Every structure is written in C-alpha cells, then in structure tokens.
Amino acid sequence: MYFQPLKVAALVILIWVTYVLYLNYSQEDHQYVRFRLDSGSLPYANSAAVTPMFESQIIPQPAYLPAAHSSSFTMLPNGDLFAFWFAGTKEGSPDVKIWRATYHNGKWSMATALVDPQMIAKANHRYVIKIGNPVIYRAENGVLHLFVVSVSIGGWSGSALNHLTSTDNGITWSEPERIVISPFFNISTLVRTSAVALSDGGFYLPVYMELGRKYPELLRFNFNGKFVEQIRITAKDKMIQPSLVPLSSEKAWVYFRNANKPDVTRDLYAAFSSNAGLSWSQPQKTNLFNPDSSLVAANLGGGRLLMVYNQDDRSQLKLAVSRDGLNWRPVYDLENQRGKEFSYPSIQINEDVVDIMYTNDRKDIKHVRFNREWLDRILNNVQY
C-alpha cells in the first residue's frame, strides 16, 4: 500500500472544515446571553410572623433496591416536586435504572423506574453497559429536560450524555437522544448539578470531563432545548461537578468538587464570571475544604449564598453561608454520623422554602425542607 499524500491532505482539510463549521454552528450571538434569576434568588422581605419550619423524610422505593445515589429534582407548576436518581444493586451495576417520585401535599409517592440501559441502547443503536447521574430541569416554556449519563465501554470517563424531554409534566417522555458535543470522539461528558436558566429561554447545563484531565464546562442550550455551545470554565485539573450560582443577570460564582488526592490538596475552589458565564476567572481557594465530594450552592437573596457540602468526609453534611462567595461560615449540620455516607446534595429555593435532597447512606434518598424563618433563626446565632 502506497502513501498517498493528496488523499491524506484532502482528509485533513475535510476534518478541519468540518470542525470549523461545527464551531460556527455551535456559537450563537453572545449579546443576549444573560442569567434569568428565579424568585428564590431575589431579595426577600423577612417576616418575623412566619413560624419556623424544618422537616425531613425518606423517599420510598421498592424494598428490593439495596442502593440509591445522585438525586436531582425540580418543581412542577402546581408546586409539586419531581425527583430523579439512580438505584439498583450498586453504582455501575447493569441493573441500575433511573427512578422517579413526586412530592405532593407533603408526601412522597413510591418510586417508579423510568430509564434503563436497554432503553438508551435501543434508542441510540449502541451497546450500553451502565447508566448513572440524572439531572432534571424544567425550562421556562414548561418542557422538562432529563439528562442521563450512559457508558458503552470502560468506566465513567468513557460516558455519553443522553437527553429526554416531556411536554406534559412527566407523564410521557421522548426517546433518549445522545447529545453530540463533539463531531469526533463525543465521549467523557458527565452531569451532576442543576441547570441554570438564561433570559432568552435557554439554559446552561454544568458538565465535567473525566477522560485524561478532569475539568468543568458549561453546555448552552437554546429556547428549543437544542445544544448550541460548549464553554470551558477552567483548564485547572481535577475541578469537576461544577455548581453554578447566578448573582445577577451577568455575575455568577461556580464551585467545584476537588478530585485531587487528599495528599495533594483538599481546598474547595471557586471561579467568578462577570459576563453571564461566557468566561471565567482563574479558580480561587475558598476557606472551606472538599474531600473529593459533590457540593451545591444557591443564592439566598439579600447578598447571601447558601452551600450544602461535606467538610472532612462524607459522614458530615453541612450548611454554610457566605456574603462574598469565598469566605464561608458553617451554620448547621444536616447529618453527622461516623461510618455512614450523606452526599451528592441538590438544592432549590422557591420563595420562602428551601428544599434539599441527598444520598442517605447509599441506601435511599432523603428530602429536607425548611423555610427562611428557620434558617434566619439559625443565622442569628452565628457571626458570618
């Protein structure tokens, strides 16, 4: 077989043109990219007349499911909560499915399965050995977007991202569709934390890559729910599972799980954007530690941020508050039981109520709900 330089050159040019066209296609006008702040992110009027409220419950699931992990939830138009997580024999097992449940009138429904590896394999015409982290998001137009990680070969670093939608509040769903983020390899994209609304009806989906270097990105979707742009947050290695927190239409913090080994660093890092997430500062150290565990943060309004995180290990799940985004004060222990695991929190703030869900010792999912009056009474006892 002879080397044919003209054919090689033609192939290189074709690849280059394809890549340029792909970049042009995925870059929309940035002039209109702004965050849309939900009601929970706006300043609120504190009322001393409100009774403090704090409650918690376990989301029921079939007894034959020994393990559950990585919950995500959203609020439906009627105020119900809609939660998703993965459960099965253990993380990575072929029998793991994506399960869902609804919170209505103060009570959770029994979980039911929605997505399994066979469903994704059939829809995408490719072998799937396992599925994992789900993320649910309700867009401004009412469409529910469910993102699910799947793996066809190897570990999580070889994952793909699948997208399902529902236009009837989760009664029926589209078939899973594999998102094409790159025209070439299109692997190693994972999700964990909530999507964030944009003012044009689109949204950012925080993701992270694990093939080789581990780093965070934002995927931008337009008002039709179509992927249009990929934004690298930082090239700093081992910064994964970004939690995005808008402060205004243009300013935001993002916080990272630190996947470094404990003997390297356990610092919790953050980056700042002043142009609605299109570019980011270099990661900065906060005053908190991170034991290679997922965390989430949210805007309380009134110049305060709230974080749910693990401090020393996953046996302690804490609340912390900050006014500047870098200096945090731990204010409350949601969990503190040595030898157990409480991890992978999700959070939403809707007017006066804060909802948090997290993995409860890898057995099931726990839901905690409290109001701002309860939190304010906690904060009145600490200096921050």
N, C-alpha and C positions, 0 to 999 in steps of 0.2 A: 504494500500500500504506500503510495507516494504522498508526501506532504504537499498540500495544495494551498499556498498562501492566499490566493484570491478568495477561495471559499471561506478560509478562516477569517480573513479581513471582512468579508461580507457578513459573516455570522456575528463578529464583534460589533460592526456598525448596526446590525439589526437589534442586538441586545441593547446597545446604547440608545438607539432611537426609542425602543420600547420603554426603557427606563425613563427617558425624558418625557415622553408622552404620559407615562403613569404619574410622574411628579406634577406635570401641568394639570392633569385631571384631578389630582388629589389636593391641589392648592386652590382654595376659593378665596375671594376677596376678604382680606382681614379687617377691612374698615368697619365691618359691622359685628365683629366678634366681641361680645360683652357678656358678662355673667348676668343671669336673672336671679335676684335674691328672693327666696321664698319667705313666707311670713315669719317662720321661725328664725330667720337670720336678721330680722329688722328690730330696731329698738322697741322695747315694750314698756307699758306702764305697770309698775309694780303695785299690786294691791294687797294691803295687809289683811283685808277682809276674807281672802281666799284661804280655805282650810288646807294645810299641808297634806299631800298625798304621796304615798310610796307603796307600791305593790309589786309582787312578782309571781310568776307561775311557770311551770314547765309545759312546753308544747307537747301534747300527747302524740305518740307514734306507735305503730304496731309493736307488740312485745317481742316479736322475732327479730327486730332490728337491734343489734348489740352496740352499734356505733353511729354517731352523728357528728357533723362538723360543718363549719363555714356557712353561717346563715347570712341572708340578705333579705331586706323587706322594703315594702313601700306602702303608702296609704292610698286607699281607693276613694272615689268621690263621696261615698256615704260615710267616710270616717273609719271604715274597717281597715285592719292591717292585713297585708298579704305577704307571707313569709315563704322563703325557699332555702333549702340546704341540701347537703348530700348525706346519705345514710346507707349502711349496708354492713357487711361483716367487719370491714375495717377500711381505712383510706387506701385507695388504689385497687381494691378487690373488684373482680369482674361483675359482682352482683350489686355494686354501688349504683344507686339511682338518685335523681333529683326529686326531692319530696317537697310538698307544699301544704300550707294550712292557713286558715283565715281566723282573724280575731274579730269577734262580733259580740256586742253587748257585754264586754268584759270577760269573754270566754273564748278559748281556742278550740277550733274544730280538730277532729282526728286527722292526722296527716295522711295524704294520699300521694302516690307516685305519679310523676308527670313525664320525666325523661329518663331513658336508659341508654346504654351503649348501642344496643341494636337499632334503636330509632335513629340515632345520629349516623350510624354506619349505613343504614338503608337510604337515608336522605342524601348523603354525600357520596355514596358509591365508593366507600373505602372502609377498610377494617378498623375497628375501634376496640381497644383493649380495656380502657377505663375512662371514666369521666370524673370531674371534680368541681371546684368552686363555681357556684352560680352567683350572678348579680342581677337583680331585678330593678327596673327603672320605669316610672310612669311619666311619659312625655306630656308636654303642655297640651297637645291635641287629644290626650286621653289614651293613646296607644301604650300598651305595656310591652317593654323590651326585656327579654330574658337572655342573658349571655351565659354560656356554659363552656367550660374547658373540657377538651377531649384529647386523648392520646392514642395514636395508632401504633407507635413503636417506641420502646425505651421508656424513660421517665418523664417527669413533668417538663423538663427542658425541651422535649420534642412535641409540645402540646399545640393544639389549634383552638381557635375561638369560634364558637357556634352561636347563632343568633335566631331566636324565635320571637314572634310578635303575637299580640292578642288585641283585638279591637272591641271585645265585649267583656272587659274586666276579668279576663282569665277563664271564661267558660270554654272557649275554643282557642286553639293555637295554630300558627303556621308550622310547616315542617322546618326542622333545623336547617339553617343555611350557613355554610362555612364562610367566614369573613376573609376576603382576600386583602391582606395588609401589604403584602409584597408580591410582585409578579414573579419572583424567583422561588425562594425556599418556603416562605409563608409558614414558618413554624416558630415555636417558643414564645407564644403570646398568651399570658395568663391574666385573669382578673381576680379581684378580691374585694375592693372597696366601691362605694356607691358612685354612680354617675352624677354629674352636676349640670344643671340647666343653663342654657345660653339664651340671650334675649331674642334671638331670631327663631326660637322654637327648636333649635338643635340642642346638642348636649356634648359634654366631654365624658369619655369613659376612661378612667385611670387604668393603666395596664402595666405589666412589667415583663421583662425578657429574662430567661434563665439559661440560654444556650451560650456557653463561654462566659463572657462578662454578664453580670446581673445588673440591670439598670431599668429606670422607670420611664414611661411615656404617657402621653395623652392621645387618645384617638378621638377625633372630632367627627360627629355625625350631624347631618343637616336636619331640617324640619321634617323631611320624609323618612328619617331614620336610616339614611344611607351614609356609609363611611366615606369621608372626603379628605381627611388629613391626619397625618401622624406627626406628633411633636415630641422630640426628645426633651425630657426635663433636665437631666444631668447625665454626664458621662462617668460620674463617680461610681466605682464598682460597689456592688453589694447593697445598693439602695433599691429596695423593692416594695411592692404593695403600697403605692402612694395614696395618701388620704388628702383629698383636695378640699380646701376651706375658703370660699369666697368671702371677702370683707366688704367689697363694694362692686360696682359694675366692672371695674378694671383691676382691683387689687385682690391678691389671694396668697395664702400660705399653702404649702404642701408638706406633709410629714411622711417619713419613710420608716419602714421596718429595716433594721440594720442586720443584714445577713452575714456579717463578719463573724469569725470565731471569737469566743469570749476573750482569748488571749491577745486578740488584735485590738478591738475596741467594742465597747457596749454603748457608745454615745448615741442618743437619738438626734437625728439630723432633720433640718427643715430648709426649704428654699422659698423665695419670695418672688412674686410676679407683679408688675405694675401695668401690664398691657393685656390683661384678661387671659393669661396662660400661654401666650404666644412665645414668650421667652422667660427664662428664669435665672435668678441669682445662683452663685455657687452655693452648695449646701453649707449651712451653718449649724454648729452644735447648739442644742438647747441645754438646759440644766438637768434634763432627765436622762435616764439610761433606757436601753432597749435590749432585752435578752433574746434577740432574733425572734420576735413575735409581732404579729399584726396588731395595729392600733388604728383608732379612728378619732377624728376631731370634728367639731362643729361650731358654728357661730351662734353664740347665745344672744347676740344683740347687746346694746349698751356698752360696747367696747370690750366685751369679754368673750373668750373662747373656752370651750369645754372639751376635754380629751378623756377617752377611755383607753386604758393601756395596762400592760404588765410591767412591773418595775424590776424586781430581781429575777423572777422566774414566772412560769405560767400558773403558779398556785395563788398568786395575788393579782386581782383585777381591781384597778383603782380609777377614781375620778380625779382629774386635776383641772385647775382653772388658770388662765393667763390673760393679762391685759395687753402684752406686747408681742405675743406669739413665740417668744423664745424662752422667757422665764416663767416657769410653771410652779404652781403650788398644789401638792396633793391634798385633797379635801375629804375624801371618803373612800372606804374600802367596800366595793361591791361584793368581793369574795376574798377570803384569806384562809385557806385550808391546806396545810402542807401535805404533799403527796397526791394532790388532785390537780386537775387542769381546768382553768377557766380562761378561754382565749377567743381570738377571732371575733371581736365585737363589731356590731353595726349600730348606727345611731341615726335617729331622725328627730328633729324638733319641729313641732307643729303648734304654733301659737303658745299656749301656756303649758303644753305637755311635752316631756322628753321621753322617748321610747328607745330602749337599748336591748339588743339581743346578743347572745354569745353562746359559745360551746360550753356545755355543762359537763365537765369531766369526761369528754368524748363519748358520753352516753346519749345525750339528747340536747335540745336547745332550750335555753332559759330566756324569758322575757321579763325585763324590769321596766316599770313605768312610774314616773314621778312628775310632779308639777314644779313650776318655778318657785312657788312659795316654799316648798320643802327644800329646794336647793338653796334659796336665799337664806333660810334659817341655818343651814349648814355653813354657808359662806360668812354669815355674821359672826361665827365663832373662830374664824381664821383670818390671818393677815396675808394678803397677797398683792 
